[in-house]
Amino acid sequence: MTVFSLRAGGFWSRGRARIGGVSASPARVESLQTPRLSLRRPVPADIDVIHAITSDPRASVHNPADLLTTRAEAEELYRRWDQHWDTHGLGYLVIRRHDAPKPLGFCGVKVVRFRSREVLNLFYRLTPAAWGDGIASEAAAAVVAWAGNVKPDLPIIARVRPDNIASQRIAVKTGLQRAAHLDEEGEDGLDLIFASRWR
């Protein structure tokens, strides 16, 4: 397994090519490093934190359809995430600080059908205790750079509710641009679309 690190001047894999401007090795990557964060593929031991975050109404206030109530639902969600990794070679990652073992949330991409084509849908959800410190922006920027290297032919989108201003700012910080012509109704109402590489 290759680990990619985000440093000044680009996104690097240990001993391999740079992501961002130069093609990198297609080696399977299941963990990322940023200046403050470690992100890695979820494992069964993460089911409890999946349950804790996805059952917290504050974490899903803008997307109540995502709210889970039981650990069994979290187990099923983990299985879907794991299957996505096996099928597509990328997916959602668990976010931690380098200096603390406790997970802060999740960030990653999922291959979905959107407007009759496959796209990478960017997702980020943190425990409320981790809000306001730039964690989501840092994680999402790393994920967008990594996903763009793994699946360079797929557009990346973020669906954001109109009243979720913080999430809209995060999407822009990752390099996604507002694409109002792609807005559509989602499970919880109108989704504003931010996109990269939409052609």
HELIX and SHEET records of a PDB file:
HELIX    1   1 PRO A   44  ASP A   46  5                                   3    
HELIX    2   2 ILE A   47  THR A   54  1                                   8    
HELIX    3   3 PRO A   64  ASP A   66  5                                   3    
HELIX    4   4 ARG A   71  HIS A   88  1                                  18    
HELIX    5   5 PRO A  128  ALA A  130  5                                   3    
HELIX    6   6 ILE A  135  VAL A  150  1                                  16    
HELIX    7   7 ILE A  165  LYS A  173  1                                   9    
HELIX    8   8 ALA A  180  LEU A  182  5                                   3    
SHEET    1   A11 ARG A  18  ILE A  19  0                                        
SHEET    2   A11 GLY A  10  SER A  13 -1                                        
SHEET    3   A11 THR A   2  ARG A   7 -1                                        
SHEET    4   A11 VAL A  29  GLN A  33  1                                        
SHEET    5   A11 LEU A  37  ARG A  40 -1                                        
SHEET    6   A11 TYR A  92  ARG A  97 -1                                        
SHEET    7   A11 GLY A 105  PHE A 114 -1                                        
SHEET    8   A11 ARG A 117  LEU A 126 -1                                        
SHEET    9   A11 ILE A 156  VAL A 160  1                                        
SHEET   10   A11 GLY A 189  SER A 196 -1                                        
SHEET   11   A11 GLN A 177  ARG A 178 -1                                        
SHEET    1   B11 ARG A  18  ILE A  19  0                                        
SHEET    2   B11 GLY A  10  SER A  13 -1                                        
SHEET    3   B11 THR A   2  ARG A   7 -1                                        
SHEET    4   B11 VAL A  29  GLN A  33  1                                        
SHEET    5   B11 LEU A  37  ARG A  40 -1                                        
SHEET    6   B11 TYR A  92  ARG A  97 -1                                        
SHEET    7   B11 GLY A 105  PHE A 114 -1                                        
SHEET    8   B11 ARG A 117  LEU A 126 -1                                        
SHEET    9   B11 ILE A 156  VAL A 160  1                                        
SHEET   10   B11 GLY A 189  SER A 196 -1                                        
SHEET   11   B11 GLU A 184  GLY A 186 -1                                        
END                                                                             
